[in-house]
Amino acid sequence: MRALSSLALVAVILLGAAVPCQAAPPPGDVDGDCAITLVDLCLLYQMVLGLADPTPAADLNGDGAVNVADIVWFLKFAYPDAKGDTNGDGLIDRADYRYAERQVFSDAPDPDADLNNDGEVNVTDLVIMAKILEAIESGW
């Protein structure tokens, strides 16, 4: 039972607790729960990939379309601390995994590839990157 409680606490910390909005949802709150989390990013990716129906809340840059530009906007303004964009192109995709993989074997690895902030770029960071991609692609 204690393990289940700990798991629930971790889920709340990582995903954000849903609370009723006192005003309009903040820009980047794609799922409408008044919190900007990785769930919003995953949902946005699903919409861009055509796996979920786009909503007006997902048009973050206001151009009338839900597309890659909205993902770039999200990562830059709504959730700038999101891990995974290791190559700095504004997207989280397989190119980031390949970049992180090269950093593991580099003599001077890029700190952006240190996804767990332990001061080293190693296989653990690749596992984290793989999990991020899996979450995005599966619609976590």
N, C-alpha and C positions, 0 to 999 in steps of 0.2 A: 504494500500500500504506500509505503514511504517513497519507493522508487517511482510510483505513478504520480505522486504529488510533486516530486522533483521534476519529472518529465513535463508536467503541466506548467510548472513555473518557468522552465526553460522555453516552452512554446510561447508563453505570454511575453517573455522578454524578447525573443527573436521575432515574433510576428506582431507584437503590439497588441494591447488589449483593446477590444472594440468598445468605444464609449459613444454615447449619443452626441451628435454635433450640437453645439450651442449656437452656431451660425452656419454659414455655407461651408461645405467641406473644403479643406485646403487644396490648392492646385497640386496634382500628383496623387490624390486620393481616388484612384481609379475604381476601387470596389465600394466606395461610399461608406466606409466604416469610421471615418474621421481620423484615421491614422495612416501615415505614409510608411509602408513597409515593403518588404520584398514580395509579399503577396500582390501588391499593386503592380510591381515591375513584372512579375510572372504573367499576370492577367493582361497587361499591356502587350507583352511579347505575343501572347496567344492571339490577341486581336490583330496585331500586325501580320502574324503568320496565317490569319484566316481561320484559326481554330476556335475563336469566340467572336460573337457579334460585337462590333465596335459600339461604344457608347459616347455621348457628348463629353463626358468627364475624361475620356481618354484622349481627346484632341487638345493636348496640353499646350501646343504652340499656337492654337487658334487659326490654323490655315484651312479648316473645314474637312480635313482628312486625318485618319488615324494611320500613321506610317512611321518609318524609322526616325523621322525628325522628332516625333513625340518621345521615342525612347531616349534619344540624345538629350532632349530637353529634361526628361525625368532624371537622368543620371547627372546632369549638370546642375540643375536647380532644386529639384524636389528631394533627391536622395544622393547627395554628392559623396557620401561615405560608403556607398554600395561597393562591395568587393567584387572583383571579377573582370573589370575592364583593364586587363593587364597591359594591353598594347596601346591604350590611350586613344582609341578611335571613336569612343562614345558609345560603343556597343559591347554587349557581352555575348560572345559567340565562340565557335570552335577555333577561330584564329587566336583568341586569347589563350586557349588551352595550349596551342602549339607554341605561342610566345612564352608562356610560363614553363613549358617543357624545356625549351632552349635555355631558359634562365637557370634551371636546376643544374645544368652542366656548364654554366658560364663561370669564368674566373672572377667576374665582377657582376653578380646578378642584380637585376633591377629590383629595388625594394617594393615596387608595386606588385611584384609577383609573390610577395610574402603575405599570403592571404590570411594566415593565422597570427600574424604579428609576433612571431617568436624570434625574429632577428635572423632567420635563415630561410633560404628558398630551397625547398627539398621536396621529396615525394609526397609528404603530407599536404603541401600546398597544391600539388597536382590532384590529389584525391578530393580536396575541397573544391577545386575548379570543376572537376568532373561532376560533383554533386550539384553545384550551382547550375551547370548546363543541363543536367538531368531534370532538375526542378523546373527550369525554364521550358524545356522541351516537352515535359509531361503535363505542364499546367499546374504544378504544385499548388 
